[in-house]
Each structure stands twice: as C-alpha cells, then as structure tokens.
Amino acid sequence: MPEGTNYKSLSEEEDRIYRKHIEMIRSNVSSGIKFDVACEFIKVGDRELSDIIIDNAMKVEIAELHFGKGMTLDEVSRKLGVSMERLLNAHREMMEDVMHSAGEPARSHTGDSGTTTH
C-alpha cells in the first residue's frame, strides 16, 4: 500500500451515509453544480468519513466522465471546476486504489459485507 494512503472499512451505518452522500454529489454535479459547491451539502459529523466521501466522489466523477464518457482530463477539470493538479492527484490515487484492490482477496470469501474505501 502506498505510504500515506489510508483504507477504512465502513460500518453498515457509515456505508449508508457514504452511499447517500456520494449520490447527492453526483446528482448535483450532473445538474451543473461545480464539485466543491456540491460537496458543501455534505453534512457528516465524522470528519474522516466526510473526507472519504469527498475524495471518492471525485474519483467516481473522474471514472464516469473520463473513462466512461471519454472526456479529456482537462474537460473534466473544467466541468467539475477543480484545478488540474487536484484532478491529477485524485487520478493518481485512483490508480493506487486499483493496485491496492487487485492485491486483496475477494471480500465475499471473507464474509465482510462492508465497504472498504479510501
């Protein structure tokens, strides 16, 4: 695992909050709201969980727009209203997450049903 990268297993309640807020951000961004403004609607008491939601929402948007819809990273940066540097950092973390996930055994074999996030 890359130094400085933290992965957390979410409880069922945290997972519910996580999924709800990821969808809220995605919906707002789809409506044309810039990423950081969409994230202002996140009202989670746990700062770590809030940070995880925002970090992963950025990665979901990159995956959807860049890999899914074929937008260039520059176009994604403009659509989300975030700097190219921030976008590239999130993209790099995504690739690290993929490498981390590829090294883990399937969770279904361990009986762990919680979400593991970065």
N, C-alpha and C positions, 0 to 999 in steps of 0.2 A: 504494500500500500504506500502511495507517495507520502512523503513527510508533510505534515500539516493537513492532511485530508482526514476528516472525521466522518465515520459512518455510524448511524444510530438506528436501532430497532425501535419502531414506534409501537406503543400500546394500541389497543383497539380504539380507544377514545382519541388518541393523538392522530391515528390514521384517518379517522372520520373527519377531524378538524382539518388535517392536511389535504385530503381529497376535496373537501368543500371549498377551501380557500384557493387551491390550485385552479379549480374550475371557475371560481369567481374572477380570478386574474385573467384567465384565458378568455372568458366571456367579455370582460371589459376591453381587453386588447383587440379582440375581434370586432368590437364596436368602434374602434378607432381611438380609444384612450391610450395614451403613452404608458409604457410599462411602469415607470416609477409612480405615476398617478394611480394606476390600477392597484399597485401594492399598498398605497396609503389606506385602502379599505380593509387591510388585514388587521384585525384586532384580536391578537392572540396574546394571552398573558405571559406565556413562556417565550422569552426572547430567543432561545435556541431553536425552538420549533418555528417561530416566525422567520428566522434567518434561513432555515432549511426550506420552508415553503417558498420564499422569495428566490433563493438560489435555484431550486428545482423548477420553479415556474419559468425562469429564464431559459433553462436547458430545454424544457418542453417546447417553448416558443421557437428556439433555435432548431430543434428537431423537426417541428411541424413546418416552419417557414423555409428553412434552408434545405434540409434533407427531403422533406415531404413535398414542398411546392417548388423547389428548385430556385429559390431566391438567392442572390449572392449575399455574402455576409454584410456587405455594405448596405444593400437594400434592407436587410433585417435590422441592422443598426438604425437606419433612418425610420423604419416603421415603428420600432419599439421606442425610439427616442433615447437610446443609450449610446455611449461612446463606443467606438470600435475597440478600444483597449479593453473595456469591460466585457464586450461581447466575445472577444478572443479569449479572455480569461475563462469565461463560462464555457466556451467551446473546448478549451484545453481540459478543463475539469470534467466535461462530458466524456472525453476520450479516456481520461484516467478512470472514471466511473465504469466505463465499458470494460477496461482491463481488469478492474477490481472484481466486477461481476462475473467475468469469464473465469476467474480463478476460484469462485465459490461453488460448492456443490449445490444442486437444486434444493431449494428450501422445502419443496414438497416431500422430499425424502427425510427431512429432519422433523417435520410436523410443525414448523414455525410458520404461522399464517400471517404474522405482522409484516408491515412494510419496512424495508431497510432503505434508508435514504442517506444522502449526503447533504 
